[in-house]
Amino acid sequence: MEFIEKVRSFSADNKIFDGRSLIVGCSGGADSVALLRVLPQITSSDIYVVHVNHCLREDADRDQKFVEDLCKSLDIPCKVYKFNVGEESKIRSRSIEDTGRILRYEAFESYAFELFGEQKDQKSVICLAHHKDDLSETMLMNVFRGSGLEGLLSPRAVSDRVVRPFLCVSKKEILEFLDSLGQPHCEDVTNTENCCTRNIWRNKILPEISEVSVKEPSEALFETYKLLSDDMDLIDGLVSEKLESCLDRKHLVVDISVFENCHRAISTRLIRALWKETFGDLVDFEQKHVQSVLDLCTDNGPSGRSIDLPFSRKAFVAGKVLGFCKASELEDGLKRAVRSSGILVFEEKTDFMTIEDAENTTILPKSLIKINYEIVENIETIRYNTNSWFCPFFTPDLLGELSVGPIDRNMTFKRAGTDLKTKVDKLLGSYKVPGATKDLVLGVVRGDEVLWIPGVGHAIGFTDNISRDKFLEGSSDMGRHKYLVIRLTEVEA
């Protein structure tokens, strides 16, 4: 059948089906019923149905029973969720339309978790029956909301874990397909009432446009949609490349220098991409918020500055990086920023401990820092990492003399090869370590002498090939040296 082949071809072109199970939303209306009849013919993926009863209409229970009976006849598992959307919209201070949408997606995710547990994202996608006419309505609504390219391309055939195989077909084609099968469906009488913005577009504005348009509006807008999709694919590729070049995935921060010579079209999308990497979605993260974040990155304010954003979240700039966090976790966000520069920080203030006491300690107290040490004589074959320090003139007493912990910012530090002593507070300030985080920076000391601050510098010994060569230049008896090698590694929380 031509209708089925059209959907099959569109699905293949957009890689909609990838073997994961389908959580299909079915209201009982024509679109979702047609989707249920088509899916078994174009994919071998397992199919599960979610029906959400919004309790808004007198015939809502009728629709629920229809879907349950249909799924039973098709031998497809069906899960029903029942919500009082009217009451819930008041609690959430949102429109009934928005609340219904939110609750539907919560139901989809709930069923996916019930089926697949923590593996739901890897094993399932949400499959919806949006079609060309829905796309036309959304495009035009977003145009008059002042949306950018992303708004004009909503909805998309594949968007994260949501897939839409019907974007290539119109409502008329769907109804003709159901008629050819003799397949009944439910009618939602509210779709004909101009009770919400979408219905006004559907029932009044688009029919009037069709009277003066050269093409059927849904067809014309779909052509525009396809052209813009190609442009968006190009931009997405550029953003992905730029993101990989500036994103520290371990600490979820980006280098703000990327914004200096970056086109605004890329900069704004990089910020949105970082938000999504941090929180998993872009819900209610609008252009005005993106602009506020850009302003934060370029205002030359103090390190550790932040702004408030939706959902009690914050953007912060510390040192040379930008990150996002929950408002209640700003301190942890600033620690992530500092760590991204190679400087190690404790989770909270703690006492110093000697290297000797750390002998059997894998993780330093109050930290995410693993410590190891060894004694070596042959330094020609050693390997370095970013946080290894080679302390010369080893004697057994040295293990008890060296201590590791959060250094006092009032102490002074003299970098190897110089005679200049710098107060730790000033030194860390030059590295843009913000505020109270300075009190958590890890250092290795001997008495009042700071010998090594990972990510900043060392007073004696060496940490890499360059500093080793400088050290050896000034050493006349290196053959008799033994070295205490301390290696520190960040571990996952």
C-alpha positions, 0 to 999 in steps of 0.5 A: 500500500502506498501509504505504508511504503511512504512511511517506511521510506521516510522512517528508513531515510531518517533512521527512526527504527534502530532496534530499540523497543517502541513506547507508542502514545495512543489516544484513540484518535485517528493519528495514533490508531493509524500508527498502531496499524502501520508499525507492525508492518514496517518494523520488527521492534517490540511495541508497547502502548501508553494511553493517558486518560486526562479526565477532561471529557465525559467520553474520556473513559470511552476512549480508554476502553477503545484503546484497550480493546484495540491493543488486545485485538492487535496483541500489543501490551497497553498501559493506562495512566489516569490523571486529573489534568485540570487539577494538576494544571492548577498545582503546576501553574501551567495551562491545561494543554502544557500540563497534559503534554508534560504528564504524557511524557512522564507516563511514557518514561514511567512505563519505559522504566517499568519495562526496562529499568535503568536501561530504558534510554538504551532499550526504548524510544517514544513513538508519536503520531505527529503528522504534516498538519501538526508540523505546519501548525507548530511551524507557524505558531513558532514563527509568531513566537519569534522562534529561531531555526530550531523552532521552525524545525519542531517537531523533528523525525528524531529528537533524542528518544522521541521518533515521529514516523508520520511527519511525511503524511497528512491528516487527509492521507491518514484518514484515507488509510483508516477508511481503506482498512475499515478501521474505526477511531475515536473523535475528540470533539474539542479538536473542532472547537477554537478553545486553544491557540493550536485549534485556531490555527488549525480550524481558522487560519490555515484554511484561509491560507489554503485559499490563497496559497499556490500549494496546500499549506502543509505541503509548502511548509513541509518543503520549507521544513526539509530545506531548513533541515539540511541547513540545520544538519550543517550547523549541528555538525559545526556545533558538534565539532566546536563543542568537542574542541572546547568541552571538558566532559569530565567536569562539564565545563567549556573554555569561554575563549571559544566565544571570542571569535565564534559566530553568534549562531554557533556561540548560542548553540554551544551554550544550549548544548552545554545546558543539555549535556548538564541537565539532559533537556532544553525545556524552558531554556530560552533565547533570553537565558542564552543571552544572559549566559553570553553576557556572563562570559564576557563581563570580565567580572570576578572569578566565581560569578554566577546568574540565576536561570530556570528551574533553580539552576545557575550558570557560573564562570570560574577561571576560564570556563563556563558551567551550569549547576543546580543553585544549591550546588554552586560550590560543587560547580566551582570546584568542577571549574577549578579541577578542569584547570588541573588544580586539585581541590578537596570536597571540604576542609580537612586536616593534613596527613603525612605521606607516611599515614597515607600509605594505606589510603586509596582516597584522601579524606574529604576528597575524590583524589586517589594517592599513590607513591613509590621510591624510584632510582632510575628516572630514565624510563619513568612515565609522567601524568599531569599530577605526578611529582618527583621529590629528590633526596629521598630518605625514610624520614621524608615520608613522615616530613611531607604532608598533604592537605588543603594548603593555607592561603596565607602560606608562601610558595617559591617556584623552582628556578626562582627566588620570588616568594608569592603568597598562596592567596595571591598565587591562586588568585592569578589562576582565577581560583574563586573565593572560598575554593582557595581554602580547599586547594590540595598541596604538599608541604614540609612544615611551613614550606609549600613544595608542590601544588598540582596544576600550579607548580613545584618548589623542588624536584620535577613534574615532567620532562622539561622540569626534569631536564632543568633539575638535572642541569643544576644537580651534580650528584644525580646518580646517588639520588633516590626519588619519592614519586607521588601520583594523584588521580581524580576519581569519579564521584 
